[in-house]
Amino acid sequence: MPNIKSAKKRMELGQKWAARNRVARSRLRTAVKRVRQAEDAETAQTRLRDAESLLDRAARKRLLHPNKVARMKSRLQQHVKELQEG
């Protein structure tokens, strides 16, 4: 436990941001999972748009590495394309 006032403040702020990041990451994982679990191409396409929006926001805020986000988006798009063809 920190004794210095500024250290206490930094610890509290760190916990606050960690909680916020945890919520954002959870929303992101859920959105990606919903795209993967979509039965038809139309539903998957709609869910993909939402997931891409969350992924872009995560990359912009550095919640996830931008290259990882690009890879995830690419794989999701590939999955939706396979649903459309199949």
N, C-alpha and C positions, 0 to 999 in steps of 0.2 A: 504494500500500500504506500503510495507516494506521500511524502510529508510536505513538499513544496506546493504552494497554491497553483502555480502554472502547470505543474506535473499532474495534479489532480484534475485540472480542467482538461488537459490533453487526453487523459485517460477516459474521462466522461465523454468527450467528443468522439474519441476512437470507438467507444462502445456504441454510441449513437449511429455513427456511420457504418459500423459493422452490421448492425441490425438492419439498416436501410439497404445495404448491399445484399444481405441475406434474402430480404424480401424480393429485391429486383432479380436476383439469380433464380429464385424459386419460380417467379412468374415466367421467366425465360425458359426454364426447363419444362414447365407445364405447356407452354405454347409450342415448343418443339415436339414434345410428346404427342400433342393433339394432331399435329400435321402428320406424324408417323402413323397414328392410329386411324386416320380418316379412311372410310370405306370407299368413297367415290372421289373422282377427280375434282369435281366442283367444290365439294367441301374442303378438300385438301388445298385447293387454290386459294380459297377465302382465308383459311387458317394460315397458309403460308404468308399471305400479305401481312397479317398481324404479327406473326413470328419474325418476319424480316424487319418490321418496324422496331420491335423490341431488341433484336440483335444489333441493328444499326445504332440504336441509342446506347446499348451496352458498350459498343466499340468506341463511340464518341466520348463516353464518360470513362473509358479505360477500365470498365468493369471486367471485360474480357479483352484479350489481345485482338487487335483488328484482323490479323491474319487468321486467327482461329474462327472469328466471326465470318470471314469470307469463305472459309472452308465449310463451315456449318451451313451457310446459305446455299452454297453450291450443291452440297449433298442433299439438302431438302428439295431444292429445285429439281435435281435429278430424280428423286423419289416421286415427286408429283408428276414429272414427265412420264415416268414408267407407268403410273396409274392411268394417265391419259391414253397411253398407247395400248395398255393391256386391258 
